[in-house]
Amino acid sequence: MTYTLEEKRKRIFAIFAASSGNLVEWFDFYIYAFCAIYFAHIFFPTANPTVQLLNTAGVFAAGFLMRPIGGWIFGRIADRHGRKKSLVISVMMMCAGSLTIACLPGYDIIGIWAPALLLLARLFQGLSVGGEYGTTATYMSEIAMKGQRGFYSSFQYVTLIGGQLLAVLVILILQQFLDESQLKEWGWRIPFVIGAFAAVIALLLRKTLSETASNLSELNKDAGSIKALFRDHKKAFFTVLGYTAGGSLSFYTFTTYMQKYLVNSVHMSIKTASAVMTGCLLVYMLMQPLFGALSDRIGRRNNMLLFGGLGVLFTIPIMVVLQGVSDAWIAFLVITFALGIVSFYTSIAGIVKAEMFPPEVRALGVGLSYAIANAIFGGTAEFVALSFKAEGYESMFYWYVTGMLGLAFLVSFRLPRNAPYLLNDH
């Protein structure tokens, strides 16, 4: 299909508008993980830092439990009423959750209500981001230009990682102007306020989006139907579920959990660990279009097989080497190498799912399968890792990640060599 220059510009702007909202959503969601070191004592008063982190990780994991519900609700909205409406609602909900956390009093003021309301805000954000992923993946896959869909769809993870990177950068900047006591007292609230205001800008951009869902798809009686999804596309659903489990677990292991691992297990200072992860996330973000473009040449299936196979071979050696590292530059290189392996998956995570489902259940199929796997395996990564450490069996976590990557490798053999469903070419 040939695109005019004006058509290309419109599609590129649409990708920018959709992905900018994605960046804000994930910044708001991940700032919790990166600020947890500073606010854990406010909501969970205990003398043991590992227990405090375990409690905040539990709330982080609980947010993921709402993702399947969000994937179902927003997937249905996107398939029945349009991708645009779903994208606008989700970013509004994320904004509300961030403002709530920013203003929430601590345990010493409102007692047990503090962790309870923190949990409620995270559940609300989990519902939002559960719908965000599937709809954004669907929209960006459909709006991207034919023959370059791997490349353009990779910008979903460019902005997803960008949200993480921005979260780390904000923490780094605050560390330069505030001392640790100020950050623990009130400074940790600043990023949540920033995220809420940024969501307003994203909302305005998303209102300019053109719709990609066709009227025929929306009028289809099976549009957004979970019954039709499991009746006609059960194999595709469980295939996506299988490789997403390993993909999500490895992603969260080498991004959000890695900062805590460097502090809690490698015994780096918080500032050093934040600096290392900032560099790693920046390189990781820049990798995505390259690996996405690679998939346009070698196929999504080969990308996924490389991800699973290399992950099985190198995860345990990577974690073992990191545990004995004392030099920040070596830690940076090792983690970057790990993220390079994960990039075979993350660069095409959206489109490899979108191509498995027809338009009338695409957002639902992508969002729900991702959200379930993410809730069970991705959201619990930190909790499981810290639990193994608390019991004195930290190395068992390495084997757990390796096992799930093995599953992703095996499931990837089920992927067809060509996309079962063509994406919209309007």
C-alpha positions as a Markdown table, in Angstrom:
| # | Residue | x | y | z |
|---|---|---|---|---|
| 1 | Met | 0.0 | 0.0 | 0.0 |
| 2 | Thr | 1.3 | 3.5 | -1.0 |
| 3 | Tyr | 1.0 | 6.3 | 1.5 |
| 4 | Thr | 1.0 | 10.0 | 0.6 |
| 5 | Leu | 3.3 | 12.3 | 2.5 |
| 6 | Glu | 0.3 | 13.9 | 4.3 |
| 7 | Glu | -1.0 | 10.4 | 5.2 |
| 8 | Lys | 2.4 | 9.5 | 6.7 |
| 9 | Arg | 2.5 | 12.7 | 8.7 |
| 10 | Lys | -1.0 | 12.1 | 10.1 |
| 11 | Arg | -0.1 | 8.5 | 11.1 |
| 12 | Ile | 3.1 | 9.5 | 12.7 |
| 13 | Phe | 1.4 | 12.3 | 14.7 |
| 14 | Ala | -1.3 | 9.8 | 15.8 |
| 15 | Ile | 1.4 | 7.4 | 17.0 |
| 16 | Phe | 3.0 | 10.3 | 18.9 |
| 17 | Ala | -0.3 | 11.4 | 20.5 |
| 18 | Ala | -1.2 | 7.8 | 21.5 |
| 19 | Ser | 2.3 | 7.0 | 22.8 |
| 20 | Ser | 2.6 | 10.3 | 24.8 |
| 21 | Gly | -0.4 | 9.3 | 26.8 |
| 22 | Asn | 1.2 | 5.9 | 27.2 |
| 23 | Leu | 4.3 | 7.5 | 28.6 |
| 24 | Val | 2.3 | 9.5 | 31.2 |
| 25 | Glu | 0.3 | 6.4 | 32.2 |
| 26 | Trp | 3.4 | 4.4 | 32.8 |
| 27 | Phe | 5.3 | 7.2 | 34.5 |
| 28 | Asp | 2.4 | 7.5 | 37.0 |
| 29 | Phe | 2.3 | 3.8 | 37.5 |
| 30 | Tyr | 6.1 | 3.2 | 37.9 |
| 31 | Ile | 6.9 | 6.3 | 40.1 |
| 32 | Tyr | 5.4 | 4.2 | 42.9 |
| 33 | Ala | 8.0 | 1.5 | 42.4 |
| 34 | Phe | 10.9 | 4.0 | 42.4 |
| 35 | Cys | 9.6 | 6.1 | 45.3 |
| 36 | Ala | 8.8 | 3.1 | 47.5 |
| 37 | Ile | 12.2 | 3.2 | 49.2 |
| 38 | Tyr | 11.4 | 6.7 | 50.4 |
| 39 | Phe | 7.7 | 6.3 | 51.5 |
| 40 | Ala | 7.6 | 2.7 | 52.7 |
| 41 | His | 8.0 | 3.8 | 56.4 |
| 42 | Ile | 5.2 | 6.3 | 56.1 |
| 43 | Phe | 2.5 | 3.7 | 55.3 |
| 44 | Phe | 4.1 | 0.6 | 56.9 |
| 45 | Pro | 5.8 | 1.4 | 60.2 |
| 46 | Thr | 8.3 | -1.3 | 61.0 |
| 47 | Ala | 12.0 | -1.5 | 61.9 |
| 48 | Asn | 12.9 | -3.9 | 59.2 |
| 49 | Pro | 13.6 | -2.2 | 55.8 |
| 50 | Thr | 13.1 | -5.5 | 53.9 |
| 51 | Val | 9.7 | -6.0 | 55.4 |
| 52 | Gln | 8.7 | -2.4 | 54.5 |
| 53 | Leu | 9.8 | -3.0 | 50.9 |
| 54 | Leu | 7.9 | -6.3 | 51.0 |
| 55 | Asn | 4.7 | -4.5 | 52.0 |
| 56 | Thr | 5.0 | -1.8 | 49.4 |
| 57 | Ala | 5.8 | -4.6 | 46.8 |
| 58 | Gly | 2.6 | -6.3 | 47.9 |
| 59 | Val | 0.6 | -3.2 | 47.2 |
| 60 | Phe | 2.5 | -2.8 | 43.8 |
| 61 | Ala | 1.5 | -6.4 | 43.0 |
| 62 | Ala | -2.1 | -5.8 | 44.1 |
| 63 | Gly | -2.4 | -3.0 | 41.5 |
| 64 | Phe | -1.7 | -5.7 | 38.9 |
| 65 | Leu | -4.6 | -7.8 | 40.1 |
| 66 | Met | -7.0 | -5.1 | 38.7 |
| 67 | Arg | -5.3 | -5.3 | 35.3 |
| 68 | Pro | -7.4 | -8.3 | 34.0 |
| 69 | Ile | -10.6 | -6.4 | 35.0 |
| 70 | Gly | -9.2 | -3.3 | 33.3 |
| 71 | Gly | -8.2 | -5.3 | 30.2 |
| 72 | Trp | -11.7 | -6.7 | 30.0 |
| 73 | Ile | -13.6 | -3.4 | 30.6 |
| 74 | Phe | -11.5 | -1.2 | 28.4 |
| 75 | Gly | -11.0 | -3.9 | 25.7 |
| 76 | Arg | -14.8 | -4.1 | 25.5 |
| 77 | Ile | -15.1 | -0.3 | 25.3 |
| 78 | Ala | -12.4 | -0.1 | 22.6 |
| 79 | Asp | -13.9 | -2.9 | 20.4 |
| 80 | Arg | -17.5 | -1.7 | 20.8 |
| 81 | His | -17.2 | 2.1 | 21.0 |
| 82 | Gly | -13.8 | 2.8 | 19.5 |
| 83 | Arg | -10.1 | 2.8 | 20.6 |
| 84 | Lys | -10.1 | 6.6 | 21.1 |
| 85 | Lys | -12.8 | 6.6 | 23.8 |
| 86 | Ser | -11.0 | 3.9 | 25.7 |
| 87 | Leu | -7.7 | 5.7 | 25.6 |
| 88 | Val | -9.2 | 9.0 | 26.9 |
| 89 | Ile | -11.0 | 7.3 | 29.8 |
| 90 | Ser | -7.9 | 5.4 | 30.9 |
| 91 | Val | -5.6 | 8.4 | 31.2 |
| 92 | Met | -8.2 | 10.3 | 33.2 |
| 93 | Met | -8.4 | 7.5 | 35.7 |
| 94 | Met | -4.6 | 7.4 | 36.1 |
| 95 | Cys | -4.6 | 11.1 | 36.8 |
| 96 | Ala | -7.1 | 10.6 | 39.6 |
| 97 | Gly | -5.0 | 7.8 | 41.2 |
| 98 | Ser | -1.8 | 9.8 | 41.2 |
| 99 | Leu | -3.4 | 12.9 | 42.8 |
| 100 | Thr | -4.8 | 10.6 | 45.5 |
| 101 | Ile | -1.4 | 9.2 | 46.4 |
| 102 | Ala | 0.2 | 12.6 | 46.3 |
| 103 | Cys | -2.2 | 13.9 | 48.9 |
| 104 | Leu | -2.5 | 10.8 | 51.1 |
| 105 | Pro | -1.7 | 11.2 | 54.8 |
| 106 | Gly | 0.6 | 8.7 | 56.5 |
| 107 | Tyr | 0.0 | 5.9 | 59.1 |
| 108 | Asp | 0.8 | 8.3 | 62.0 |
| 109 | Ile | -2.1 | 10.6 | 61.1 |
| 110 | Ile | -4.9 | 8.3 | 59.9 |
| 111 | Gly | -3.7 | 4.9 | 61.1 |
| 112 | Ile | -4.7 | 1.8 | 59.2 |
| 113 | Trp | -6.6 | 4.0 | 56.7 |
| 114 | Ala | -3.2 | 5.1 | 55.2 |
| 115 | Pro | -2.2 | 1.7 | 53.7 |
| 116 | Ala | -5.8 | 0.9 | 52.9 |
| 117 | Leu | -6.3 | 4.1 | 50.9 |
| 118 | Leu | -2.9 | 3.6 | 49.3 |
| 119 | Leu | -4.0 | 0.1 | 48.2 |
| 120 | Leu | -7.3 | 1.6 | 46.9 |
| 121 | Ala | -5.5 | 4.2 | 44.8 |
| 122 | Arg | -3.2 | 1.5 | 43.4 |
| 123 | Leu | -6.1 | -0.7 | 42.5 |
| 124 | Phe | -7.7 | 2.2 | 40.7 |
| 125 | Gln | -4.4 | 2.8 | 38.8 |
| 126 | Gly | -4.2 | -0.9 | 38.0 |
| 127 | Leu | -7.6 | -0.8 | 36.5 |
| 128 | Ser | -6.6 | 2.1 | 34.3 |
| 129 | Val | -3.3 | 0.7 | 33.1 |
| 130 | Gly | -4.9 | -2.7 | 32.5 |
| 131 | Gly | -7.0 | -1.0 | 29.8 |
| 132 | Glu | -4.2 | 1.2 | 28.6 |
| 133 | Tyr | -1.9 | -1.5 | 27.3 |
| 134 | Gly | -4.3 | -3.5 | 25.2 |
| 135 | Thr | -6.0 | -0.4 | 23.6 |
| 136 | Thr | -2.6 | 1.4 | 22.9 |
| 137 | Ala | -1.1 | -1.8 | 21.4 |
| 138 | Thr | -4.2 | -2.2 | 19.2 |
| 139 | Tyr | -4.3 | 1.4 | 18.2 |
| 140 | Met | -0.6 | 1.8 | 17.4 |
| 141 | Ser | -0.6 | -1.5 | 15.5 |
| 142 | Glu | -3.5 | -0.5 | 13.4 |
| 143 | Ile | -2.4 | 3.1 | 12.7 |
| 144 | Ala | 1.2 | 2.1 | 11.8 |
| 145 | Met | 2.2 | 1.8 | 8.1 |
| 146 | Lys | 2.2 | -1.6 | 6.4 |
| 147 | Gly | 5.7 | -3.1 | 6.1 |
| 148 | Gln | 7.0 | -0.9 | 9.0 |
| 149 | Arg | 4.6 | -2.0 | 11.7 |
| 150 | Gly | 7.2 | -3.6 | 13.9 |
| 151 | Phe | 9.2 | -0.4 | 13.8 |
| 152 | Tyr | 6.3 | 2.0 | 14.6 |
| 153 | Ser | 4.6 | -0.3 | 17.1 |
| 154 | Ser | 7.9 | -0.5 | 19.0 |
| 155 | Phe | 7.2 | 3.1 | 20.1 |
| 156 | Gln | 4.7 | 1.7 | 22.6 |
| 157 | Tyr | 7.6 | 0.3 | 24.6 |
| 158 | Val | 9.7 | 3.3 | 23.8 |
| 159 | Thr | 7.2 | 5.4 | 25.8 |
| 160 | Leu | 6.5 | 2.7 | 28.3 |
| 161 | Ile | 10.2 | 2.5 | 29.1 |
| 162 | Gly | 10.3 | 6.3 | 28.7 |
| 163 | Gly | 7.8 | 6.5 | 31.6 |
| 164 | Gln | 10.1 | 4.4 | 33.7 |
| 165 | Leu | 13.1 | 6.4 | 32.7 |
| 166 | Leu | 11.3 | 9.7 | 33.4 |
| 167 | Ala | 10.4 | 8.4 | 36.8 |
| 168 | Val | 14.0 | 7.6 | 37.6 |
| 169 | Leu | 15.2 | 10.9 | 36.2 |
| 170 | Val | 12.7 | 12.8 | 38.4 |
| 171 | Ile | 14.0 | 10.9 | 41.4 |
| 172 | Leu | 17.6 | 11.7 | 40.4 |
| 173 | Ile | 16.9 | 15.4 | 40.1 |
| 174 | Leu | 15.1 | 15.4 | 43.5 |
| 175 | Gln | 18.1 | 13.7 | 45.0 |
| 176 | Gln | 20.3 | 16.5 | 43.9 |
| 177 | Phe | 18.2 | 19.2 | 45.6 |
| 178 | Leu | 16.7 | 17.4 | 48.6 |
| 179 | Asp | 18.5 | 15.3 | 51.2 |
| 180 | Glu | 17.3 | 11.8 | 52.1 |
| 181 | Ser | 15.3 | 13.0 | 55.2 |
| 182 | Gln | 13.4 | 15.5 | 53.1 |
| 183 | Leu | 12.7 | 12.9 | 50.4 |
| 184 | Lys | 11.4 | 10.5 | 53.0 |
| 185 | Glu | 9.3 | 13.2 | 54.7 |
| 186 | Trp | 7.6 | 15.0 | 51.8 |
| 187 | Gly | 9.7 | 15.0 | 48.6 |
| 188 | Trp | 8.4 | 11.6 | 47.4 |
| 189 | Arg | 5.0 | 13.3 | 46.8 |
| 190 | Ile | 6.3 | 15.6 | 44.1 |
| 191 | Pro | 6.6 | 13.0 | 41.3 |
| 192 | Phe | 2.9 | 12.0 | 41.8 |
| 193 | Val | 1.8 | 15.6 | 41.4 |
| 194 | Ile | 4.0 | 15.9 | 38.2 |
| 195 | Gly | 2.3 | 12.8 | 36.8 |
| 196 | Ala | -1.2 | 14.0 | 37.5 |
| 197 | Phe | -0.5 | 17.3 | 35.6 |
| 198 | Ala | 1.2 | 15.5 | 32.7 |
| 199 | Ala | -1.9 | 13.3 | 32.4 |
| 200 | Val | -4.0 | 16.5 | 31.6 |
| 201 | Ile | -1.7 | 17.2 | 28.6 |
| 202 | Ala | -1.9 | 13.6 | 27.4 |
| 203 | Leu | -5.7 | 13.8 | 27.6 |
| 204 | Leu | -5.8 | 16.9 | 25.3 |
| 205 | Leu | -3.5 | 15.1 | 22.8 |
| 206 | Arg | -5.6 | 11.9 | 22.8 |
| 207 | Lys | -8.7 | 13.9 | 22.0 |
| 208 | Thr | -7.1 | 14.7 | 18.6 |
| 209 | Leu | -6.8 | 11.0 | 17.6 |
| 210 | Ser | -8.5 | 9.6 | 14.6 |
| 211 | Glu | -10.4 | 6.4 | 15.1 |
| 212 | Thr | -9.0 | 3.1 | 13.7 |
| 213 | Ala | -11.9 | 0.8 | 14.6 |
| 214 | Ser | -14.1 | 0.3 | 11.6 |
| 215 | Asn | -17.9 | 0.8 | 11.9 |
| 216 | Leu | -18.4 | -2.8 | 10.8 |
| 217 | Ser | -16.3 | -4.1 | 13.6 |
| 218 | Glu | -18.1 | -2.0 | 16.2 |
| 219 | Leu | -21.5 | -3.1 | 14.9 |
| 220 | Asn | -20.5 | -6.8 | 14.9 |
| 221 | Lys | -22.5 | -8.6 | 17.6 |
| 222 | Asp | -19.3 | -10.3 | 18.8 |
| 223 | Ala | -17.4 | -7.0 | 19.2 |
| 224 | Gly | -15.8 | -6.9 | 22.6 |
| 225 | Ser | -17.5 | -10.2 | 23.6 |
| 226 | Ile | -15.5 | -12.3 | 26.0 |
| 227 | Lys | -17.7 | -15.3 | 25.0 |
| 228 | Ala | -16.7 | -14.9 | 21.3 |
| 229 | Leu | -13.1 | -14.5 | 22.3 |
| 230 | Phe | -12.9 | -17.8 | 24.1 |
| 231 | Arg | -15.3 | -19.6 | 21.6 |
| 232 | Asp | -13.4 | -18.7 | 18.4 |
| 233 | His | -9.9 | -17.6 | 19.5 |
| 234 | Lys | -9.0 | -19.7 | 22.5 |
| 235 | Lys | -5.7 | -21.0 | 21.0 |
| 236 | Ala | -4.5 | -17.5 | 20.2 |
| 237 | Phe | -5.5 | -16.3 | 23.7 |
| 238 | Phe | -3.5 | -19.0 | 25.5 |
| 239 | Thr | -0.6 | -18.7 | 23.2 |
| 240 | Val | -0.4 | -14.9 | 24.0 |
| 241 | Leu | -0.8 | -15.7 | 27.7 |
| 242 | Gly | 2.1 | -18.2 | 27.6 |
| 243 | Tyr | 4.7 | -16.0 | 26.1 |
| 244 | Thr | 3.5 | -12.9 | 27.9 |
| 245 | Ala | 4.1 | -14.6 | 31.3 |
| 246 | Gly | 7.8 | -15.0 | 30.6 |
| 247 | Gly | 8.0 | -11.6 | 28.9 |
| 248 | Ser | 6.4 | -9.7 | 31.7 |
| 249 | Leu | 8.4 | -11.5 | 34.4 |
| 250 | Ser | 11.7 | -10.8 | 32.8 |
| 251 | Phe | 10.8 | -7.2 | 32.0 |
| 252 | Tyr | 9.9 | -6.3 | 35.6 |
| 253 | Thr | 12.9 | -8.3 | 36.9 |
| 254 | Phe | 15.4 | -6.2 | 34.9 |
| 255 | Thr | 13.7 | -2.9 | 35.3 |
| 256 | Thr | 11.6 | -2.1 | 38.4 |
| 257 | Tyr | 13.0 | -4.8 | 40.7 |
| 258 | Met | 16.6 | -4.2 | 39.5 |
| 259 | Gln | 16.9 | -0.9 | 41.4 |
| 260 | Lys | 16.0 | -2.7 | 44.7 |
| 261 | Tyr | 18.3 | -5.6 | 43.8 |
| 262 | Leu | 21.2 | -3.3 | 43.4 |
| 263 | Val | 20.5 | -1.7 | 46.8 |
| 264 | Asn | 19.3 | -4.6 | 48.8 |
| 265 | Ser | 21.5 | -7.5 | 47.4 |
| 266 | Val | 24.5 | -5.9 | 45.7 |
| 267 | His | 24.6 | -3.2 | 48.5 |
| 268 | Met | 25.0 | -0.2 | 46.2 |
| 269 | Ser | 23.9 | 3.2 | 47.5 |
| 270 | Ile | 20.4 | 4.4 | 46.4 |
| 271 | Lys | 21.9 | 7.2 | 44.4 |
| 272 | Thr | 24.4 | 4.9 | 42.6 |
| 273 | Ala | 21.6 | 2.3 | 41.8 |
| 274 | Ser | 19.3 | 5.1 | 40.5 |
| 275 | Ala | 22.2 | 6.4 | 38.2 |
| 276 | Val | 22.9 | 2.9 | 36.9 |
| 277 | Met | 19.2 | 2.2 | 36.1 |
| 278 | Thr | 18.8 | 5.6 | 34.5 |
| 279 | Gly | 21.6 | 4.7 | 32.0 |
| 280 | Cys | 20.3 | 1.2 | 31.4 |
| 281 | Leu | 16.7 | 2.4 | 30.8 |
| 282 | Leu | 17.9 | 5.1 | 28.4 |
| 283 | Val | 19.8 | 2.5 | 26.3 |
| 284 | Tyr | 16.9 | 0.1 | 26.6 |
| 285 | Met | 14.5 | 2.7 | 25.3 |
| 286 | Leu | 16.7 | 3.4 | 22.3 |
| 287 | Met | 16.9 | -0.3 | 21.5 |
| 288 | Gln | 13.2 | -0.8 | 20.8 |
| 289 | Pro | 12.9 | 0.7 | 17.3 |
| 290 | Leu | 16.0 | -1.3 | 16.2 |
| 291 | Phe | 14.6 | -4.6 | 17.4 |
| 292 | Gly | 11.1 | -3.7 | 16.1 |
| 293 | Ala | 12.6 | -3.0 | 12.6 |
| 294 | Leu | 14.4 | -6.3 | 12.9 |
| 295 | Ser | 11.1 | -8.1 | 13.3 |
| 296 | Asp | 9.9 | -6.5 | 10.1 |
| 297 | Arg | 12.8 | -8.3 | 8.4 |
| 298 | Ile | 13.1 | -11.7 | 10.2 |
| 299 | Gly | 9.5 | -12.0 | 11.4 |
| 300 | Arg | 7.8 | -11.8 | 14.8 |
| 301 | Arg | 8.2 | -15.5 | 15.5 |
| 302 | Asn | 12.0 | -15.5 | 15.1 |
| 303 | Asn | 12.2 | -12.4 | 17.4 |
| 304 | Met | 10.2 | -14.3 | 20.1 |
| 305 | Leu | 12.3 | -17.5 | 19.7 |
| 306 | Leu | 15.5 | -15.5 | 20.2 |
| 307 | Phe | 14.0 | -13.8 | 23.3 |
| 308 | Gly | 13.1 | -17.1 | 25.0 |
| 309 | Gly | 16.2 | -19.0 | 24.0 |
| 310 | Leu | 18.7 | -16.4 | 25.0 |
| 311 | Gly | 16.8 | -15.7 | 28.2 |
| 312 | Val | 17.1 | -19.3 | 29.2 |
| 313 | Leu | 20.8 | -19.4 | 28.6 |
| 314 | Phe | 21.8 | -16.1 | 30.2 |
| 315 | Thr | 19.4 | -15.2 | 33.1 |
| 316 | Ile | 21.1 | -17.2 | 35.8 |
| 317 | Pro | 24.7 | -16.1 | 34.8 |
| 318 | Ile | 23.5 | -12.5 | 34.6 |
| 319 | Met | 22.0 | -12.5 | 38.1 |
| 320 | Val | 25.0 | -14.4 | 39.6 |
| 321 | Val | 27.5 | -11.9 | 38.0 |
| 322 | Leu | 25.5 | -8.9 | 39.3 |
| 323 | Gln | 25.5 | -10.2 | 42.8 |
| 324 | Gly | 29.3 | -10.0 | 42.9 |
| 325 | Val | 29.7 | -6.7 | 41.1 |
| 326 | Ser | 31.2 | -3.7 | 43.0 |
| 327 | Asp | 31.7 | -1.4 | 40.0 |
| 328 | Ala | 28.7 | 0.6 | 38.7 |
| 329 | Trp | 29.9 | 0.5 | 35.1 |
| 330 | Ile | 30.1 | -3.2 | 35.1 |
| 331 | Ala | 26.6 | -3.4 | 36.6 |
| 332 | Phe | 25.4 | -1.0 | 33.8 |
| 333 | Leu | 26.9 | -3.3 | 31.1 |
| 334 | Val | 25.5 | -6.5 | 32.5 |
| 335 | Ile | 22.0 | -5.1 | 33.0 |
| 336 | Thr | 22.0 | -3.5 | 29.5 |
| 337 | Phe | 22.9 | -6.9 | 28.1 |
| 338 | Ala | 20.0 | -8.5 | 29.9 |
| 339 | Leu | 17.7 | -5.7 | 28.6 |
| 340 | Gly | 18.9 | -6.4 | 25.1 |
| 341 | Ile | 17.6 | -9.9 | 25.3 |
| 342 | Val | 14.3 | -8.7 | 26.7 |
| 343 | Ser | 14.1 | -6.2 | 23.8 |
| 344 | Phe | 13.4 | -9.1 | 21.3 |
| 345 | Tyr | 10.1 | -9.4 | 23.1 |
| 346 | Thr | 9.2 | -5.8 | 24.3 |
| 347 | Ser | 9.9 | -4.2 | 20.9 |
| 348 | Ile | 7.1 | -6.3 | 19.3 |
| 349 | Ala | 5.0 | -7.1 | 22.4 |
| 350 | Gly | 2.0 | -5.1 | 21.1 |
| 351 | Ile | 1.9 | -6.1 | 17.5 |
| 352 | Val | 2.7 | -9.8 | 18.0 |
| 353 | Lys | -0.4 | -9.9 | 20.1 |
| 354 | Ala | -2.6 | -7.7 | 17.9 |
| 355 | Glu | -1.9 | -9.8 | 14.8 |
| 356 | Met | -3.3 | -12.8 | 16.6 |
| 357 | Phe | -6.9 | -11.5 | 16.8 |
| 358 | Pro | -9.5 | -10.1 | 14.4 |
| 359 | Pro | -10.6 | -6.4 | 14.8 |
| 360 | Glu | -13.9 | -7.1 | 16.6 |
| 361 | Val | -12.1 | -8.7 | 19.6 |
| 362 | Arg | -8.6 | -7.4 | 19.1 |
| 363 | Ala | -8.4 | -4.9 | 22.0 |
| 364 | Leu | -10.1 | -7.3 | 24.3 |
| 365 | Gly | -7.9 | -10.3 | 23.2 |
| 366 | Val | -4.6 | -8.3 | 23.5 |
| 367 | Gly | -5.6 | -6.5 | 26.8 |
| 368 | Leu | -7.1 | -9.4 | 28.7 |
| 369 | Ser | -4.4 | -12.0 | 27.8 |
| 370 | Tyr | -1.6 | -9.4 | 28.6 |
| 371 | Ala | -3.3 | -8.3 | 31.9 |
| 372 | Ile | -3.8 | -11.8 | 33.2 |
| 373 | Ala | -0.2 | -12.9 | 32.5 |
| 374 | Asn | 1.1 | -9.5 | 33.8 |
| 375 | Ala | -0.9 | -9.7 | 37.0 |
| 376 | Ile | 0.2 | -13.2 | 37.9 |
| 377 | Phe | 3.8 | -13.1 | 36.8 |
| 378 | Gly | 4.9 | -9.5 | 36.1 |
| 379 | Gly | 3.3 | -7.7 | 39.1 |
| 380 | Thr | 4.5 | -10.3 | 41.5 |
| 381 | Ala | 8.1 | -10.3 | 40.4 |
| 382 | Glu | 9.3 | -8.0 | 43.2 |
| 383 | Phe | 7.2 | -9.7 | 45.8 |
| 384 | Val | 8.4 | -13.2 | 44.8 |
| 385 | Ala | 12.1 | -12.0 | 44.6 |
| 386 | Leu | 12.0 | -10.3 | 48.0 |
| 387 | Ser | 10.1 | -13.3 | 49.6 |
| 388 | Phe | 12.9 | -15.7 | 48.4 |
| 389 | Lys | 15.5 | -13.3 | 49.8 |
| 390 | Ala | 13.7 | -13.0 | 53.2 |
| 391 | Glu | 13.7 | -16.8 | 53.5 |
| 392 | Gly | 17.4 | -17.0 | 52.5 |
| 393 | Tyr | 16.8 | -18.6 | 49.1 |
| 394 | Glu | 17.4 | -15.6 | 46.8 |
| 395 | Ser | 18.9 | -17.8 | 44.0 |
| 396 | Met | 15.6 | -19.7 | 43.6 |
| 397 | Phe | 14.2 | -16.5 | 42.0 |
| 398 | Tyr | 16.8 | -16.8 | 39.2 |
| 399 | Trp | 15.6 | -20.3 | 38.4 |
| 400 | Tyr | 12.0 | -19.2 | 38.5 |
| 401 | Val | 12.6 | -16.5 | 35.9 |
| 402 | Thr | 14.6 | -19.0 | 33.8 |
| 403 | Gly | 11.8 | -21.5 | 33.9 |
| 404 | Met | 9.2 | -18.9 | 32.7 |
| 405 | Leu | 11.5 | -17.9 | 29.9 |
| 406 | Gly | 11.7 | -21.5 | 28.9 |
| 407 | Leu | 7.9 | -21.6 | 28.7 |
| 408 | Ala | 7.9 | -18.5 | 26.5 |
| 409 | Phe | 10.5 | -20.2 | 24.2 |
| 410 | Leu | 8.3 | -23.3 | 23.8 |
| 411 | Val | 5.1 | -21.3 | 23.3 |
| 412 | Ser | 6.7 | -19.2 | 20.6 |
| 413 | Phe | 6.9 | -22.3 | 18.4 |
| 414 | Arg | 3.1 | -22.1 | 18.3 |
| 415 | Leu | 3.3 | -18.7 | 16.6 |
| 416 | Pro | 2.5 | -18.8 | 12.9 |
| 417 | Arg | 5.1 | -17.6 | 10.4 |
| 418 | Asn | 2.7 | -15.1 | 9.0 |
| 419 | Ala | 0.1 | -13.0 | 10.9 |
| 420 | Pro | -3.2 | -14.8 | 11.1 |
| 421 | Tyr | -5.1 | -11.5 | 10.9 |
| 422 | Leu | -4.2 | -8.5 | 8.7 |
| 423 | Leu | -4.3 | -5.2 | 10.5 |
| 424 | Asn | -6.3 | -2.3 | 9.1 |
| 425 | Asp | -4.9 | -0.6 | 6.0 |
| 426 | His | -7.3 | 2.4 | 5.9 |
